[in-house]
Amino acid sequence: MIRFNALTGFRCLAACMVFVYHNRKYWREQLHPECLRLFNEFHIGVALFFVLSGFLIAYTYSDAPMRSGKAYGRYLLLRLARILPLYWLVLTAYYIDPGYGKAQFSWLTYTLVHGFSDQHNLDAIAQAWSLNVELTFYTLAPLLCLLQRKHLLYLIGALLVIFGAAWLLGETWHHINGNPRRFCYPFKFIDTAIFPGRCTEFMAGMLLAHAMRQKNTRWLERLPGKTLAGFLGIALTAYAIGWFEPDRYAQGTDHPIGMLLHKTVLPLFIALALAGLIYERTWVQKFFSSRLLVLLGNASFAFYLVHISYVNLKIKDYILLPDHNFVILWLLSIFLYTCFEKPIYSFCRKWLKAR
């Protein structure tokens, strides 16, 4: 039996991991070296989001957006309505604050185009770089799903072409005028910070969705120990990546082998964990399906936008608790989700449905 509630709760785990990763510096001296090694790799929370996004988009929308230009436009507008209103709210608050943005508004950040620039991708709301990756995937997903249904090699070939095109664009631009804003440049930036380099995470989720949509999915449902193997694999892979950390202040993905593990092994274990949460009735599935975790999962996008950068810093101007405002940030995120994000998205969804 297919259950997706646990996937919503799973988003809370991803958000908490990213919070710990960004705040580990405050606890570095108190942590055991092996614990710190693992926390240094909790950036994989972003990978959890990407694999989950790849699965949900591929499973939910399938071929519908490709039926017509109108269908594609409706699909894309709905995806934009999911992320832009709350992001724009936080971004605008940043710009109008004289102590932070100082009214230096930029079309690059409002359109998320700044995420393609190595010079600007951390501007304003620093964590919004990943929204650029998500939005790029949303834009390409219907075509990628169509190619995947024809043959997996078509999908892989398309992703290689996208990576090559991004690399060629950046290099050509650099040779023409130096590419002053470093769009799609250098190679390491493409490999780590924009969709062409992060595509294997989305592809793992797409592969799971494709497997579930096949007529004969009993093999996937009957595969034993998916939850245990998936979550254990995530933990062990993160720890293995940590062995390639150059020092206690860095992360293992700075090493080629660590990056290879992150791009290949980790997404597969994440997809396996998602399959376990969908098909297996375990205490883990019940935990992530609980009302509290589902609420936090729904509020996880708001939490992601406020957990560092402007909102977090603004709160710290007035109060800083020993947990580095972890609880306060979650309470604020629930408020933003309930009173702004959800109503706006529901309105947009109804409006688009009526068109």
Secondary structure, 3 states (H helix, E strand, C coil): CCCCHHHHHHHHHHHHHHHHHHHHHHCCCCCCHHHHHHHCCCCHHHHHHHHHHHHHHHHHHCCHHHCCHHHHHHHHHHHHHHHHHHHHHHHHHHHHCCCCCCCCCCHHHHHCHHHHECCCCCCCCHHHHHHHHHHHHHHHHHHHHHHHHHCHHHHHHHHHHHHHHHHHHHHHHHHHHCCCCCECCCHHHHHHHCHHHHHHHHHHHHHHHHHHHCCCCHHHHHCCCHHHHHHHHHHHHHHHHHCCCCCCCCCHHHCHHHHHHHHCHHHHHHHHHHHHHHHCCCHHHHHHCCHHHHHHHHCHHHHHHHCCHHHHHHHHCCCCCCCCCHHHHHHHHHHHHHHHHHHHHHHHHHHHHHC
